[in-house]
Amino acid sequence: MNKIIGLAVLVAGAILLYFGYTEYNSTASQVTEMVTGNPTDNSIWFLVGGAVAVIVGLGILLKK
């Protein structure tokens, strides 16, 4: 059961990383970054959340 949960969290993390990457490269994020020097908050939260979910998912999968 834990392997299924770990795999689901890992997949969810990968999806969040994908959305974060596409949001980071979007036109709105590029314009915001040009004006403020920082990307949009959504892209940062997607990337951070995805990275955390991937790490947690790997931890659950590799735990014996």
N, C-alpha and C positions, 0 to 999 in steps of 0.2 A: 504493500500500500504506500509506503514511504517513497518508493521509487517512482510511482505514478505522480505523486505530489511534487517530487523534485523535478521530474521531467516537465510537468505543467508550469512550474515556476520558471524553469529555464526557458521554455518556449515563450512565456509571457514577457520575460526579460528581453529576449531577442526581438520580439515584436515592438516593445517600447524603444529599444535602441534604434530599430529601423525608423519608427515614427520620429524620434528625436533627430536622427540624421537628416531625414527629409525636411523636417521643420527648420533645422539649422541652415539648410541650403535653400530655403524658400526665399522668394522675393521680399516678403515682409520682414523676415529676419535680416536679410542683407541690408535693406534700407535702414532698419533700426540700428544695426551695427555700424553703418556708415555715419549716422547722426550721433548716436550715443557712445559708440565704441564697444558696446556689449550686445551679444545676441539676445533674442527674446527670452523671457523667463520660461515660456512653455518648452522651448527646445532644451534648455538646461535641465528642467525638471524631468523631461522624458529621458534624456541621456543619463542622468544620475539615477533615476528610478530603474531604468533598464539595466544599468551596470550592477546595482545592488541586487536586483532580482536574479541576474545571471550568477552572481557570486553565491547567493543563497541557494539557488537551484543546484549548482555544482556541489556545494557543501552537502546538501541532502543526498544527492546521488552518490557521492564518494564516501559517505559515512557508512561505516560497517556495523 
